[in-house]
Amino acid sequence: MVKLALYFKAELENITDVGPGGEDYEWHFKVKCTSCYEVNENWTKNDVPGSRGTANFNSDQFSPIVIIECRGLEFVDFDPRFGFSAKGVDSETIFENIDLTEGYWADYDEKNIFFIKGWSSRGDFRFKI
């Protein structure tokens, strides 16, 4: 049984605990068949029951956010879309339903301005045993 870990990185300002916002988060991947090596050009929607990944990112370093058991396919791309959450470092304000479709996100509260920018996951799926 093959398990693939999705590693994600982002440049963060004033936030932590970034990850999918709940157990009903819809993961969107592009996949490749491990038999014929054909890449499906359509995004596949995947539900991962019981998932609630978070990552503590260091700037420009990949951190794992989910490990998925796979049979007959590999992930080749990930699109976070919307539904991520994060917490303010100083204020501990919880931000939900973060939309990363544009590749960045910004918000603010009474203490700080918060950013997720320059996120990346492409090419960083790793096999786990």
N, C-alpha and C positions, 0 to 999 in steps of 0.2 A: 504494500500500500504506500503510495507516494503522498507526501504532505508538502505543500508549497507555502512558504511564508511570504507575505507581501511586506516589503520594507518601504517606508515612506519618509520623505524629508521635506522640511519647509523652513523658511526663515520666519521666525516668530518675534514679535515685540510685545512684551507685557502680558503674555498668556502662556498657559501650560495645560496639561491634560487634554491634548487635542486627539480626537478620534471619532469614530462613528457614534452618532448620538443616541443609539438605543438598539435593543435586540431586533427591531424590525427594519434596521438599516438595509437598503438594497445595494449590494455590491455590483458594480458594472465593470466587466472585463472583456477584453478581446482574447480569444483562445486559439490554440493551435493543436491539431490532432497529433498525437504521438506516434500514430501508425503511418499516416500518409504525409504528415508535416504540412498539411494545408491550414492556412490561417483564415479563420472566419472573420470577414471584414465588418460584420455587424457586432454591436455591443451585446453581450449576453448579461441578463439580469440574474443575480444569484442571491438567494436568501441563505444566510448561515444561522441556523437556529442556535439561540443561546449566546450569540456573539455580542461582545461589548468591549471592543478594543480601545485602548488609549495608549499613547506613547508620550514619553518625556523626551522631547527633541533637544539635541544640541545642534547649534547652527551648522547647516550643511553636512549633517551626518544622518545616515539612514537608520531608522528604528523600526522594528517589526510592529505591525498593527493588527494582523490577523494571520492565522495558520489554517489552511483549508486542505482537507483530504481530497485528492484528485485521482481519477481513474481515466486513462486514455486521453488526457489533454494537459496542456501547459498554458499558463497565462503569458500573454505577450504585452499587455497594456492594461492600465487601470484608470478609470475615470471616477474621481470621488463625487462629482456632481454636488448634491446638497444633502443635508442631514448630519453633518459633522457637529460636534460640540467642543467647547473649550472653556477654560476657567481663567479669570483675571488673576495675575500673580499677586498683586497687592490687595485688591478689593475682594477677591474670590467670587466675583460676579460670574454666574454661569451664562454662557452664550450658547443657544441652541439653534438648530436648523441653519447652520452656516452653509452658505452656497459657495462652492469653489469652482463653479463652471467657468468663470472668467480667469482662473489661475491665481486669484488673490481674494482677500476678504479684509474689510476694515470695519470697526465699530468703536464705540466709546462708552464710558460711564462717568460717574462724578469724579473719579480719580485719574483715569488714564485714557489714552487712545490705544486701541489694540489692532494688531495686524497679523495676518497670515499672508505671506507673499512668496512667490517663487517656489511653490510646492513641486515635488517631483516624485514619481515612483517608477517611471519608465525604465525598463531593463533591470530592475532589481527585485526579481522574484527568486527566492532561494529555496533549494530543496531541503527538507527537514526529514529526519528519520524518527 
